[in-house]
């Protein structure tokens, strides 16, 4: 039985449609979140993250674009970005990752901790509108 696409999937939205397209294109396989948000439903389009669960990915127009499966969660520090994270985020280095996420994390200190999550595509729904 294929569990990857069904009405019981959780939901997730990313900061921009550019990030959603990177997932669809197979380039993006990781993302980040604040620790305070990782284990709770934020709204109707952002469910708590759970390893092994399937998530329908919605764009800015609330259109389901793809389905991903969370394959891992990890605690990270701002001063020690793992290579698997910055590569999964489509960055070329840990420093580029920090520059891309400086405002997202509100200019954090070196000891700032955040959650990284890793995923794989389960099914692409639609590539373009």
Beta strands, then each sheet from edge to edge (+ up, - down):
strand 1: 10-13
strand 2: 30-33
strand 3: 54-58
strand 4: 64-77
strand 5: 113-124
sheet 1: 1+ 3+ 4- 5+ 2-
end
